[in-house]
């Protein structure tokens, strides 16, 4: 199916707009380091608390890893 140049211009304008939005989102994330972006992600997570507890025991030599 052949597209008219008007259809292509509309499609290209939409793609350019979406690309600009993606670039803006990426640059806003770079303002903060990754480790600050994930702070609190595991707050209240029982599985993560258990993982850290077991890891602590392994590091202290009280549990075989």
Biopython code that builds the backbone (N, CA, C, O; Angstrom):
import numpy as np
from Bio.PDB.StructureBuilder import StructureBuilder

atoms = [
    (1, "UNK", "N", (0.853, -1.173, 0.000)),
    (1, "UNK", "CA", (0.000, 0.000, 0.000)),
    (1, "UNK", "C", (0.899, 1.237, 0.000)),
    (1, "UNK", "O", (1.739, 1.411, 0.883)),
    (2, "UNK", "N", (0.713, 2.064, -0.978)),
    (2, "UNK", "CA", (1.524, 3.276, -1.103)),
    (2, "UNK", "C", (1.024, 4.338, -0.131)),
    (2, "UNK", "O", (-0.178, 4.506, 0.070)),
    (3, "UNK", "N", (1.964, 5.042, 0.458)),
    (3, "UNK", "CA", (1.618, 6.124, 1.385)),
    (3, "UNK", "C", (1.890, 7.448, 0.694)),
    (3, "UNK", "O", (2.837, 7.588, -0.079)),
    (4, "UNK", "N", (1.065, 8.381, 0.982)),
    (4, "UNK", "CA", (1.297, 9.712, 0.432)),
    (4, "UNK", "C", (2.355, 10.393, 1.269)),
    (4, "UNK", "O", (2.623, 9.987, 2.400)),
    (5, "UNK", "N", (2.959, 11.430, 0.712)),
    (5, "UNK", "CA", (3.994, 12.130, 1.472)),
    (5, "UNK", "C", (3.386, 12.824, 2.694)),
    (5, "UNK", "O", (4.072, 13.017, 3.698)),
    (6, "UNK", "N", (2.129, 13.194, 2.618)),
    (6, "UNK", "CA", (1.465, 13.804, 3.779)),
    (6, "UNK", "C", (1.369, 12.797, 4.931)),
    (6, "UNK", "O", (1.623, 13.138, 6.087)),
    (7, "UNK", "N", (0.998, 11.549, 4.601)),
    (7, "UNK", "CA", (0.938, 10.502, 5.627)),
    (7, "UNK", "C", (2.311, 10.283, 6.255)),
    (7, "UNK", "O", (2.427, 10.128, 7.471)),
    (8, "UNK", "N", (3.341, 10.272, 5.426)),
    (8, "UNK", "CA", (4.698, 10.078, 5.937)),
    (8, "UNK", "C", (5.135, 11.243, 6.823)),
    (8, "UNK", "O", (5.801, 11.035, 7.837)),
    (9, "UNK", "N", (4.769, 12.453, 6.448)),
    (9, "UNK", "CA", (5.117, 13.622, 7.262)),
    (9, "UNK", "C", (4.447, 13.551, 8.632)),
    (9, "UNK", "O", (5.064, 13.874, 9.647)),
    (10, "UNK", "N", (3.199, 13.133, 8.659)),
    (10, "UNK", "CA", (2.472, 12.995, 9.928)),
    (10, "UNK", "C", (3.131, 11.924, 10.796)),
    (10, "UNK", "O", (3.328, 12.112, 11.997)),
    (11, "UNK", "N", (3.464, 10.808, 10.171)),
    (11, "UNK", "CA", (4.103, 9.713, 10.911)),
    (11, "UNK", "C", (5.469, 10.143, 11.443)),
    (11, "UNK", "O", (5.804, 9.860, 12.593)),
    (12, "UNK", "N", (6.249, 10.819, 10.620)),
    (12, "UNK", "CA", (7.570, 11.284, 11.038)),
    (12, "UNK", "C", (7.460, 12.293, 12.174)),
    (12, "UNK", "O", (8.265, 12.257, 13.105)),
    (13, "UNK", "N", (6.499, 13.177, 12.116)),
    (13, "UNK", "CA", (6.308, 14.162, 13.186)),
    (13, "UNK", "C", (5.972, 13.465, 14.504)),
    (13, "UNK", "O", (6.467, 13.856, 15.561)),
    (14, "UNK", "N", (5.140, 12.443, 14.437)),
    (14, "UNK", "CA", (4.783, 11.691, 15.648)),
    (14, "UNK", "C", (6.002, 10.970, 16.219)),
    (14, "UNK", "O", (6.211, 10.967, 17.432)),
    (15, "UNK", "N", (6.799, 10.365, 15.354)),
    (15, "UNK", "CA", (8.008, 9.663, 15.801)),
    (15, "UNK", "C", (9.003, 10.642, 16.410)),
    (15, "UNK", "O", (9.612, 10.345, 17.437)),
    (16, "UNK", "N", (9.174, 11.799, 15.790)),
    (16, "UNK", "CA", (10.096, 12.804, 16.330)),
    (16, "UNK", "C", (9.635, 13.289, 17.703)),
    (16, "UNK", "O", (10.455, 13.515, 18.593)),
    (17, "UNK", "N", (8.337, 13.447, 17.871)),
    (17, "UNK", "CA", (7.798, 13.878, 19.167)),
    (17, "UNK", "C", (8.060, 12.819, 20.236)),
    (17, "UNK", "O", (8.489, 13.143, 21.343)),
    (18, "UNK", "N", (7.801, 11.555, 19.905)),
    (18, "UNK", "CA", (8.036, 10.470, 20.856)),
    (18, "UNK", "C", (9.519, 10.354, 21.203)),
    (18, "UNK", "O", (9.868, 10.099, 22.356)),
    (19, "UNK", "N", (10.389, 10.538, 20.217)),
    (19, "UNK", "CA", (11.826, 10.488, 20.460)),
    (19, "UNK", "C", (12.256, 11.606, 21.403)),
    (19, "UNK", "O", (13.067, 11.383, 22.301)),
    (20, "UNK", "N", (11.726, 12.786, 21.207)),
    (20, "UNK", "CA", (12.047, 13.914, 22.092)),
    (20, "UNK", "C", (11.590, 13.623, 23.519)),
    (20, "UNK", "O", (12.290, 13.958, 24.475)),
    (21, "UNK", "N", (10.415, 13.000, 23.669)),
    (21, "UNK", "CA", (9.918, 12.649, 25.003)),
    (21, "UNK", "C", (10.813, 11.612, 25.668)),
    (21, "UNK", "O", (11.093, 11.707, 26.862)),
    (22, "UNK", "N", (11.263, 10.620, 24.899)),
    (22, "UNK", "CA", (12.160, 9.600, 25.443)),
    (22, "UNK", "C", (13.492, 10.203, 25.875)),
    (22, "UNK", "O", (14.013, 9.875, 26.941)),
    (23, "UNK", "N", (14.041, 11.086, 25.039)),
    (23, "UNK", "CA", (15.308, 11.736, 25.392)),
    (23, "UNK", "C", (15.157, 12.570, 26.653)),
    (23, "UNK", "O", (16.048, 12.578, 27.502)),
    (24, "UNK", "N", (14.046, 13.265, 26.783)),
    (24, "UNK", "CA", (13.812, 14.081, 27.977)),
    (24, "UNK", "C", (13.717, 13.195, 29.217)),
    (24, "UNK", "O", (14.238, 13.549, 30.274)),
    (25, "UNK", "N", (13.060, 12.057, 29.091)),
    (25, "UNK", "CA", (12.934, 11.143, 30.227)),
    (25, "UNK", "C", (14.291, 10.576, 30.620)),
    (25, "UNK", "O", (14.583, 10.432, 31.807)),
    (26, "UNK", "N", (15.114, 10.256, 29.643)),
    (26, "UNK", "CA", (16.437, 9.708, 29.932)),
    (26, "UNK", "C", (17.342, 10.736, 30.591)),
    (26, "UNK", "O", (18.075, 10.402, 31.522)),
    (27, "UNK", "N", (17.305, 11.960, 30.133)),
    (27, "UNK", "CA", (18.179, 12.974, 30.720)),
    (27, "UNK", "C", (17.732, 13.346, 32.120)),
    (27, "UNK", "O", (18.566, 13.700, 32.953)),
    (28, "UNK", "N", (16.446, 13.277, 32.401)),
    (28, "UNK", "CA", (15.991, 13.603, 33.755)),
    (28, "UNK", "C", (16.438, 12.532, 34.741)),
    (28, "UNK", "O", (16.693, 12.839, 35.906)),
    (29, "UNK", "N", (16.539, 11.281, 34.295)),
    (29, "UNK", "CA", (17.017, 10.211, 35.171)),
    (29, "UNK", "C", (18.510, 10.324, 35.444)),
    (29, "UNK", "O", (18.975, 9.856, 36.483)),
    (30, "UNK", "N", (19.259, 10.921, 34.555)),
    (30, "UNK", "CA", (20.699, 11.052, 34.740)),
    (30, "UNK", "C", (21.040, 12.100, 35.791)),
    (30, "UNK", "O", (22.175, 12.165, 36.262)),
    (31, "UNK", "N", (20.075, 12.909, 36.153)),
    (31, "UNK", "CA", (20.332, 13.946, 37.144)),
    (31, "UNK", "C", (20.638, 13.321, 38.503)),
    (31, "UNK", "O", (21.388, 13.894, 39.293)),
    (32, "UNK", "N", (20.070, 12.163, 38.777)),
    (32, "UNK", "CA", (20.316, 11.464, 40.038)),
    (32, "UNK", "C", (21.026, 10.152, 39.749)),
    (32, "UNK", "O", (20.669, 9.457, 38.798)),
    (33, "UNK", "N", (22.023, 9.799, 40.551)),
    (33, "UNK", "CA", (22.698, 8.508, 40.362)),
    (33, "UNK", "C", (21.719, 7.343, 40.531)),
    (33, "UNK", "O", (20.715, 7.463, 41.232)),
    (34, "UNK", "N", (22.021, 6.223, 39.885)),
    (34, "UNK", "CA", (21.122, 5.068, 39.902)),
    (34, "UNK", "C", (20.830, 4.600, 41.318)),
    (34, "UNK", "O", (19.708, 4.195, 41.620)),
    (35, "UNK", "N", (21.838, 4.652, 42.192)),
    (35, "UNK", "CA", (21.629, 4.135, 43.541)),
    (35, "UNK", "C", (20.676, 5.023, 44.344)),
    (35, "UNK", "O", (20.038, 4.548, 45.283)),
    (36, "UNK", "N", (20.574, 6.288, 43.992)),
    (36, "UNK", "CA", (19.602, 7.147, 44.661)),
    (36, "UNK", "C", (18.199, 6.942, 44.091)),
    (36, "UNK", "O", (17.202, 7.175, 44.775)),
    (37, "UNK", "N", (18.132, 6.509, 42.847)),
    (37, "UNK", "CA", (16.831, 6.276, 42.220)),
    (37, "UNK", "C", (16.133, 5.041, 42.785)),
    (37, "UNK", "O", (14.906, 4.952, 42.738)),
    (38, "UNK", "N", (16.907, 4.076, 43.324)),
    (38, "UNK", "CA", (16.295, 2.839, 43.814)),
    (38, "UNK", "C", (16.137, 2.802, 45.329)),
    (38, "UNK", "O", (15.632, 1.819, 45.873)),
    (39, "UNK", "N", (16.559, 3.854, 46.012)),
    (39, "UNK", "CA", (16.441, 3.887, 47.474)),
    (39, "UNK", "C", (14.978, 3.681, 47.871)),
    (39, "UNK", "O", (14.084, 4.359, 47.365)),
    (40, "UNK", "N", (14.753, 2.746, 48.773)),
    (40, "UNK", "CA", (13.408, 2.490, 49.278)),
    (40, "UNK", "C", (12.598, 1.495, 48.475)),
    (40, "UNK", "O", (11.467, 1.186, 48.850)),
    (41, "UNK", "N", (13.143, 0.983, 47.380)),
    (41, "UNK", "CA", (12.382, 0.039, 46.562)),
    (41, "UNK", "C", (12.005, -1.230, 47.323)),
    (41, "UNK", "O", (10.967, -1.832, 47.048)),
    (42, "UNK", "N", (12.844, -1.641, 48.279)),
    (42, "UNK", "CA", (12.585, -2.876, 49.013)),
    (42, "UNK", "C", (12.083, -2.632, 50.432)),
    (42, "UNK", "O", (12.054, -3.551, 51.250)),
    (43, "UNK", "N", (11.694, -1.418, 50.720)),
    (43, "UNK", "CA", (11.196, -1.100, 52.063)),
    (43, "UNK", "C", (9.946, -1.927, 52.362)),
    (43, "UNK", "O", (8.993, -1.933, 51.583)),
    (44, "UNK", "N", (9.963, -2.616, 53.484)),
    (44, "UNK", "CA", (8.811, -3.418, 53.880)),
    (44, "UNK", "C", (8.689, -4.754, 53.170)),
    (44, "UNK", "O", (7.706, -5.467, 53.371)),
    (45, "UNK", "N", (9.664, -5.110, 52.342)),
    (45, "UNK", "CA", (9.630, -6.374, 51.607)),
    (45, "UNK", "C", (10.189, -7.483, 52.504)),
    (45, "UNK", "O", (11.375, -7.481, 52.833)),
    (46, "UNK", "N", (9.337, -8.423, 52.896)),
    (46, "UNK", "CA", (9.750, -9.491, 53.816)),
    (46, "UNK", "C", (10.802, -10.403, 53.197)),
    (46, "UNK", "O", (11.712, -10.854, 53.894)),
    (47, "UNK", "N", (10.694, -10.679, 51.914)),
    (47, "UNK", "CA", (11.671, -11.543, 51.253)),
    (47, "UNK", "C", (13.049, -10.881, 51.248)),
    (47, "UNK", "O", (14.053, -11.548, 51.499)),
    (48, "UNK", "N", (13.108, -9.599, 50.971)),
    (48, "UNK", "CA", (14.388, -8.891, 50.966)),
    (48, "UNK", "C", (14.979, -8.850, 52.374)),
    (48, "UNK", "O", (16.191, -8.995, 52.540)),
    (49, "UNK", "N", (14.145, -8.656, 53.373)),
    (49, "UNK", "CA", (14.625, -8.649, 54.758)),
    (49, "UNK", "C", (15.238, -10.001, 55.115)),
    (49, "UNK", "O", (16.262, -10.058, 55.795)),
    (50, "UNK", "N", (14.623, -11.075, 54.665)),
    (50, "UNK", "CA", (15.161, -12.411, 54.927)),
    (50, "UNK", "C", (16.482, -12.621, 54.192)),
    (50, "UNK", "O", (17.411, -13.207, 54.747)),
    (51, "UNK", "N", (16.571, -12.156, 52.971)),
    (51, "UNK", "CA", (17.815, -12.270, 52.204)),
    (51, "UNK", "C", (18.944, -11.538, 52.914)),
    (51, "UNK", "O", (20.041, -12.081, 53.050)),
    (52, "UNK", "N", (18.695, -10.324, 53.364)),
    (52, "UNK", "CA", (19.748, -9.566, 54.051)),
    (52, "UNK", "C", (20.105, -10.211, 55.385)),
    (52, "UNK", "O", (21.271, -10.199, 55.780)),
    (53, "UNK", "N", (19.131, -10.767, 56.080)),
    (53, "UNK", "CA", (19.412, -11.451, 57.354)),
    (53, "UNK", "C", (20.308, -12.659, 57.127)),
    (53, "UNK", "O", (21.289, -12.851, 57.847)),
    (54, "UNK", "N", (19.977, -13.474, 56.132)),
    (54, "UNK", "CA", (20.789, -14.649, 55.830)),
    (54, "UNK", "C", (22.181, -14.255, 55.343)),
    (54, "UNK", "O", (23.168, -14.894, 55.706)),
    (55, "UNK", "N", (22.264, -13.221, 54.534)),
    (55, "UNK", "CA", (23.567, -12.742, 54.073)),
    (55, "UNK", "C", (24.442, -12.287, 55.223)),
    (55, "UNK", "O", (25.645, -12.545, 55.234)),
    (56, "UNK", "N", (23.846, -11.616, 56.183)),
    (56, "UNK", "CA", (24.579, -11.160, 57.369)),
    (56, "UNK", "C", (25.117, -12.360, 58.147)),
    (56, "UNK", "O", (26.268, -12.347, 58.585)),
    (57, "UNK", "N", (24.299, -13.392, 58.320)),
    (57, "UNK", "CA", (24.740, -14.594, 59.026)),
    (57, "UNK", "C", (25.877, -15.289, 58.289)),
    (57, "UNK", "O", (26.822, -15.768, 58.916)),
    (58, "UNK", "N", (25.793, -15.347, 56.973)),
    (58, "UNK", "CA", (26.856, -15.963, 56.178)),
    (58, "UNK", "C", (28.154, -15.182, 56.338)),
    (58, "UNK", "O", (29.214, -15.776, 56.530)),
    (59, "UNK", "N", (28.080, -13.861, 56.259)),
    (59, "UNK", "CA", (29.292, -13.040, 56.393)),
    (59, "UNK", "C", (29.922, -13.185, 57.771)),
    (59, "UNK", "O", (31.144, -13.121, 57.902)),
    (60, "UNK", "N", (29.113, -13.376, 58.787)),
    (60, "UNK", "CA", (29.629, -13.531, 60.154)),
    (60, "UNK", "C", (30.110, -14.953, 60.431)),
    (60, "UNK", "O", (30.637, -15.231, 61.508)),
    (61, "UNK", "N", (29.933, -15.848, 59.468)),
    (61, "UNK", "CA", (30.391, -17.221, 59.627)),
    (61, "UNK", "C", (29.461, -18.081, 60.450)),
    (61, "UNK", "O", (29.850, -19.174, 60.864)),
    (62, "UNK", "N", (28.266, -17.635, 60.699)),
    (62, "UNK", "CA", (27.311, -18.394, 61.505)),
    (62, "UNK", "C", (26.415, -19.292, 60.655)),
    (62, "UNK", "O", (25.597, -20.048, 61.179)),
    (63, "UNK", "N", (26.579, -19.196, 59.349)),
    (63, "UNK", "CA", (25.755, -19.976, 58.435)),
    (63, "UNK", "C", (26.589, -20.270, 57.200)),
    (63, "UNK", "O", (27.287, -19.394, 56.691)),
    (64, "UNK", "N", (26.514, -21.518, 56.716)),
    (64, "UNK", "CA", (27.251, -21.871, 55.502)),
    (64, "UNK", "C", (26.467, -21.407, 54.287)),
    (64, "UNK", "O", (25.257, -21.615, 54.197)),
    (65, "UNK", "N", (27.170, -20.775, 53.351)),
    (65, "UNK", "CA", (26.532, -20.251, 52.143)),
    (65, "UNK", "C", (26.495, -21.187, 51.068)),
    (65, "UNK", "O", (25.985, -20.872, 49.993)),
]
sb = StructureBuilder()
sb.init_structure("model")
sb.init_model(0)
sb.init_chain("A")
sb.init_seg("    ")
for serial, (resi, resn, name, xyz) in enumerate(atoms, 1):
    if name == "N":
        sb.init_residue(resn, " ", resi, " ")
    sb.init_atom(name, np.array(xyz, "f"), 0.0, 1.0, " ", f" {name:<3s}", serial, name[0])
structure = sb.get_structure()
